[in-house]
Amino acid sequence: MKTEQPNNPLHGKTLEMILVYLVDHYGWDKLGTLIRINCFNENPGIPSSLKFLRKTEWARKKVEELYIRTLSR
């Protein structure tokens, strides 16, 4: 049974999809300014950033919040 979540902008989105969208939208430099974490500022890359974000809940929440704010503009 599939549960629909029409009011949840994160539903069906993977962390990788969210990160790729934000990098495409802002670029690494701007993303590193908006969310001050080293994986966005020091030798940034999708695989290393995903590894960090999957282990660090507070950072993942910041990325998800930025994604939601970006979609609502």
WOGI-V500176 format. One record per residue. SS is DSSP state (H for helix, E for strand, C for the rest). PHI is phi in whole degrees, -180 to 180 (999 if undefined). OMEGA is omega in radians with two decimals (NA if undefined). Layout:
ss phi omega
SS PHI OMEGA
SS PHI OMEGA
//
This chain:
ss phi omega
C 999 -3.11
C -98 3.14
C -99 3.11
C -86 3.11
C -133 -3.03
C -64 -3.11
C -96 -3.14
C -107 -3.10
C -68 3.12
C -91 -3.10
C -62 3.11
C 83 -3.14
C -102 3.05
C -88 3.09
H -60 3.11
H -64 3.12
H -61 -3.14
H -65 -3.11
H -65 3.12
H -61 3.10
H -60 -3.12
H -65 3.11
H -66 3.10
H -64 -3.09
H -76 -3.03
H -103 -2.96
H 85 -3.07
H -64 -3.09
H -61 -3.13
H -68 3.12
H -62 3.10
H -66 3.06
H -78 -3.12
H -72 3.12
C -126 -3.01
C -83 3.02
C -132 -3.01
H -60 -3.08
H -67 3.05
H -96 -3.05
H -110 -3.09
C -110 3.11
C 51 -3.04
C -70 3.07
C -165 -3.12
H -63 -3.08
H -60 -3.12
H -70 3.11
H -67 3.10
H -62 3.13
H -59 3.13
H -66 -3.07
H -64 3.13
H -69 -3.13
H -95 -2.99
C -123 -3.02
H -61 -3.09
H -63 3.14
H -71 3.10
H -61 3.13
H -63 3.11
H -64 3.12
H -66 3.13
H -63 3.13
H -65 3.10
H -64 3.11
H -60 -3.14
H -63 3.12
H -63 -3.13
H -67 3.12
H -67 -3.06
C -84 3.12
C -80 NA
//
